[in-house]
Amino acid sequence: MVKIFSALILISGITLIVSVLFQESKSEGLGAISGGTEGRFGMSRVRTLEAMLAKITTISAIVFMISALVIAAIQ
């Protein structure tokens, strides 16, 4: 049982790290001067990707925390 939750922690931890690294920063910085990622269809695609990454981050964080709590309760 511990091995299953340990595997879940490992997979969700890696997924959490990757999804956070793929997200764009909220501060625009120098990209605001030239318009950044704005284009004809650019913003809708960026928002969809950001929404998907946010959902993946949230789900993997929940799985990570629940798995950690279950392992702590078992031991």
N, C-alpha and C positions, 0 to 999 in steps of 0.2 A: 504494500500500500504506500509506503514511504517512497519507493522507487517511482511510482506513478506520479506522485505529486512533485517529486524532485525533477522529473522530466518535464512536467508542466511548468515549473518555475524556470527551468533552463530555456525552454522554448518561448515562454511569454517574456522572459527577460531579454532575450535576443531580439524578439519582435518589437518590444518596447524601445530598445536602443535604436534599432534601425528606423522605426517610424518617427521617432523624435528627430533623428539626424536628417531625415528627408524633408521635414517640414521647413517651410521658409520662415525667416524671422519676421516678427510683426513690425519692427521698425524699418522704414523704407530707406533711410540713409541717403546716399547719393543717387540712388535709383529714382527718387522722386523728381530730380531735375529734368531727366530726359523722358519721363513718362513711365519708366520701369517696364512692367509686363503688359501694359495696356495695348490692345490691338483689337481687331475686329471680333475675333472669337477667343482671344487670349484670356480674358477675365473669367468667362464662364468655365473654361477648362481648368484654370488655376483654382477657382473656388471649389469645383467638384473634386479635384485632387486633394485640396486642403481639407475638405469635409471628410473624404475617405480616410486620409491619414489621421485626422482627429478621432474618427470612430475606431480605427485600428488601435490607436494609442490608448483610448479609454478602455476598450475591451481587454487588451493585453495587460493593462495596469490592474483591472479588476481581477482577472484570472491570476495574476502574480500575487496579489494581496490575499486572495482567498486560499490559494495553495500554501502560502507561507503560514497563514493562520492555522490551517488544517495540520500541517507538519508540526507546528508548535504545540498544538493540542494533542497530537498523537504521542509525541515524545514527552 
